[in-house]
Amino acid sequence: MLVTFVIGYILVTLGIGFWYARRVKSSADFVSAGRQLPLILNSFALFALWYGSETIFGASAVFMEEGLLGVIEDPFGAALCLILFSVVFARRLYRMNLFTLGDLFRNKYGRKVEVIASFFMIISFFGYVAAQLVALGLLIHSLMGIGLETSIIASAIIVGTYTVVGGMWAISVTDFLQSVVIILGLGWVTYTLVSEAGGLGLVIESAPAGFYRFIPEAEPLSWIEYFGAWSVIGLGSLASQDVFQRVNAAKSEKSAVLAGYLGGGIYLLFSMFPLIIILSIRKLYPELQVSDTQQSIPEVILLHSSLPVQIFLFGALISAIFSTCSGAILAPASLMAENVIKPLWGNKLSEKRFLIILRISVIVITLTGMMMALGSKNIYELVGESSILGLVSMLIPMTAAIFWQRANALGAISSMILGFIFWLFAEHIFSTSIPALFYGMVGGLIGLFAGNFGSKSINKKIEGEH
């Protein structure tokens, strides 16, 4: 019965994607829903943006082992990102009427910087797509007993098909419907498990001492690591095409700003459900031994819960991961088509051919994410690495492009390259107790200012023709 429900749910989701493919008449429809999304769809699209594998599987597993301080990165940092984007960037970017963030770099710095920036943004998504495919693979593996690698491949086929057909219109409509399923499903499972465990008070009291500590000890290094955790997604995803793309699909500037606030608030509120679920599981089954803590929630529900609870949970899980994964695939595919491939044709592609390129790009991103998923199956690490790359290479030149009139192409390229190199050395070569992302940010700032006051002739060669 449960397997039948899951298969049916997947078919319905694919059906919605094919149905809304009829509304895709242009590349703008495919990438940003023609900038016609009403506030409610836009807000839930932003909520569903990250409410996927990391929130339900990754964060709950880390929370069970490390407590509240272990999940500062997500959900708290993720909610911070959506709110900060609305405060700082949403209004200005919406007014620019851009197709992608790569267009911002082209307009400010020229074609060469556009390609380099798009490359950095594209590769920052691979780990995130892989994380969602791992999560879907875990679900299929738990439900059907298929090997995990086979399940990941099947997941890539399902999500790739769904994304390549429907574009942003299908993603946004299904995001809303899936968000309803997420809230109802996880809400019901939370209520059921908390009731079985004796009530929310007993569940909260069952955690060990210090489990709910929200700020670190007084040591300076602890505070540096703490701010690093807030920064990974909180700052790292500000320069992310998927956040921009969903905000940019809003019907108006006001709606774009409000959607970020609402999406961040809804995200933080309902991110508490998986954390309460995992606490209830630990209270109910203290002897639980699971080889992979990311599978704790689905395995316990399958073994110890009634069929209605199982249907609610797995419906919510599949909804969450579908929503997140489809958007995570579409964002880099848009960058690849618009800012890397399209210029090769001298921007003379017809709408029909450009739509074909967009869909081929979706397939390429899906396959790349699948290969990464087969190589690394830790969801939390995959997502964190993806966000850090955006933080150290993209945030500083993007902010400069919007707010600093004197910022130039040489400074932007220097910032991207030095930010990445500083982070890479601190993360993989030099042993350091300070989070490597801070070294990357310092490198990005050095590159920006050094390039800005560097050779004017080199800068002119880089900028070329705008």
C-alpha positions, -999 to 999 in steps of 0.1 A, spaced: 0 0 0 27 25 10 48 17 -21 17 21 -43 10 55 -28 46 67 -34 46 55 -70 12 72 -75 24 104 -59 55 105 -82 33 100 -112 9 128 -101 39 152 -97 52 143 -131 17 148 -145 16 184 -131 50 191 -147 37 180 -181 4 199 -176 22 232 -169 46 227 -197 18 241 -219 24 275 -202 61 276 -212 61 296 -244 94 313 -239 127 311 -220 114 337 -195 84 314 -188 108 285 -183 133 303 -160 112 328 -141 75 320 -148 73 352 -168 76 372 -135 40 365 -128 40 346 -95 16 359 -69 29 364 -33 16 331 -19 32 310 -46 64 330 -44 66 327 -6 61 289 -7 86 285 -35 112 302 -13 101 280 17 105 249 -5 138 261 -18 158 244 10 132 224 28 145 191 15 171 165 23 194 186 45 165 199 67 148 166 72 176 140 70 209 159 74 199 185 101 179 160 122 208 135 122 233 162 133 208 175 159 205 140 174 242 139 178 252 175 186 221 193 198 210 228 188 245 242 182 250 215 155 222 229 134 229 266 133 239 263 97 205 249 88 177 257 95 188 290 113 214 301 87 191 292 58 162 313 72 187 342 78 197 340 41 162 345 28 155 374 52 189 391 44 183 387 7 150 406 11 166 433 32 197 439 11 193 426 -24 158 418 -35 145 453 -44 176 464 -63 179 431 -83 143 430 -92 145 465 -107 173 455 -129 150 430 -148 178 404 -151 174 369 -165 201 354 -143 227 366 -118 253 360 -146 236 389 -164 245 412 -135 282 404 -139 280 410 -177 262 443 -173 287 455 -147 320 439 -156 317 425 -192 315 392 -210 346 376 -196 336 381 -160 301 369 -169 315 335 -180 339 331 -150 312 341 -125 287 318 -141 312 289 -140 317 294 -102 280 296 -96 273 265 -117 298 243 -99 285 255 -65 252 237 -73 266 203 -81 269 192 -44 235 205 -36 218 186 -64 238 155 -54 225 159 -18 189 159 -30 195 128 -52 210 110 -22 180 118 -1 155 106 -28 177 75 -32 176 69 6 138 70 4 134 46 -25 160 24 -9 141 23 25 107 17 8 115 -7 -19 147 -24 -8 165 -15 -40 202 -9 -38 211 27 -28 231 34 -60 203 21 -82 179 42 -62 200 74 -68 200 67 -105 162 62 -105 158 95 -85 179 114 -111 157 101 -139 125 111 -121 136 146 -111 154 153 -143 123 145 -163 101 166 -140 124 196 -143 132 195 -180 95 195 -189 78 220 -166 103 248 -159 96 274 -132 59 274 -136 56 238 -128 81 241 -100 63 269 -84 28 254 -86 40 220 -73 61 238 -46 28 252 -32 10 219 -34 39 200 -20 43 225 8 8 218 19 17 181 19 49 188 38 31 209 65 2 185 69 24 153 67 52 163 90 27 180 113 7 148 117 38 127 122 51 151 148 18 151 167 16 113 166 51 107 179 50 134 205 17 120 218 32 85 219 62 98 238 40 114 265 38 150 253 60 178 241 72 186 276 85 151 283 101 150 248 120 182 254 131 172 289 144 139 277 174 155 260 208 155 279 221 186 296 234 214 273 215 199 243 196 232 237 225 255 241 221 282 214 253 302 219 288 287 224 311 287 254 331 319 261 362 308 242 370 331 212 375 301 189 341 288 197 325 321 187 344 322 155 332 287 146 297 298 156 297 327 132 311 304 106 281 281 110 257 310 105 277 322 75 278 290 54 243 292 41 233 325 57 258 345 37 270 318 12 237 314 -6 230 352 -9 249 351 -42 229 320 -54 210 318 -87 182 297 -71 174 323 -45 175 351 -70 155 331 -96 126 325 -72 126 361 -59 128 374 -95 97 354 -105 75 375 -83 47 395 -98 60 428 -84 89 444 -65 69 446 -33 59 409 -36 95 399 -42 106 416 -9 77 402 11 82 367 -2 116 365 13 104 375 47 75 351 46 95 323 31 122 326 57 97 327 86 77 297 73 110 278 67 122 284 103 89 275 118 84 242 100 121 232 102 113 225 139 92 195 129 120 172 119 140 182 151 110 174 173 104 141 154 140 130 160 138 139 197 105 119 200 122 89 183 151 90 208 126 92 237 105 63 224 134 41 212 165 48 233 180 15 223 178 25 186 208 15 165 209 28 130 240 24 108 233 57 91 217 84 113 203 101 82 180 71 79 167 72 114 134 89 107 123 67 77 135 35 93 117 41 126 85 51 109 86 21 87 92 -3 116 71 12 143 43 33 129 9 27 114 2 29 77 -15 63 78 16 78 96 39 62 70 19 77 41 19 112 57 56 110 64 68 97 30 44 120 12 60 149 30 95 137 24 91 132 -13 73 165 -16 101 183 1 129 168 -19 112 171 -52 107 208 -46 142 214 -36 159 193 -62 140 206 -92 149 242 -83 185 233 -76 188 218 -111 170 246 -129 192 274 -114 226 262 -128 210 250 -160 197 286 -165 232 300 -160 248 274 -183 223 282 -211 221 320 -208 256 330 -197 279 302 -211 263 287 -242 242 315 -256 271 340 -260 288 314 -282 260 320 -308 265 357 -305 231 359 -287 213 353 -320 195 321 -309 158 319 -315 135 314 -285 127 278 -297 164 268 -299 172 286 -267 145 266 -249 160 234 -263 194 245 -249 179 252 -215 164 217 -214 196 201 -225 214 220 -197 189 206 -172 199 171 -183 236 179 -180 233 193 -145 212 163 -134 237 138 -147 266 157 -131 248 158 -97 240 121 -100 277 112 -105 286 132 -74 258 116 -54 271 82 -63 306 93 -50 296 110 -17 264 101 3 267 125 32 239 150 27 250 176 53 285 178 39 274 180 3 252 210 10 277 228 32 305 225 6 281 238 -21 272 269 -1 308 277 10 319 279 -27 293 306 -33 304 325 -2 341 327 -9 340 333 -46 307 351 -55 293 372 -26 319 399 -26 320 407 -63 282 405 -65 277 429 -37 303 453 -53 285 451 -86 253 463 -70 265 488 -44 300 501 -55 300 522 -86 338 521 -90 341 483 -89 357 469 -120 363 437 -139 399 431 -127 387 434 -91 358 410 -97 380 383 -112 407 388 -86 381 385 -58 367 353 -72 400 336 -78 418 348 -46 387 340 -25 386 304 -38 424 300 -35 425 313 1 396 290 11 411 260 -7 445 264 10 430 269 44 406 240 40 428 213 24 465 223 27 471 244 59 458 231 92 439 259 109 415 262 138 397 291 122 370 281 97 384 282 62 356 302 48 368 333 67 402 331 49 382 328 16 363 360 24 395 378 33 410 367 0 380 379 -18 382 414 -3 420 416 -10 413 406 -46 385 431 -50 404 461 -37 438 451 -53 422 446 -87 402 478 -84 434 499 -80 454 478 -104 464 483 -140 437 502 -159 449 487 -192 445 452 -180 410 461 -167 400 475 -201 412 443 -218 391 422 -195 360 443 -197 360 444 -235 327 455 -249 297 456 -225 
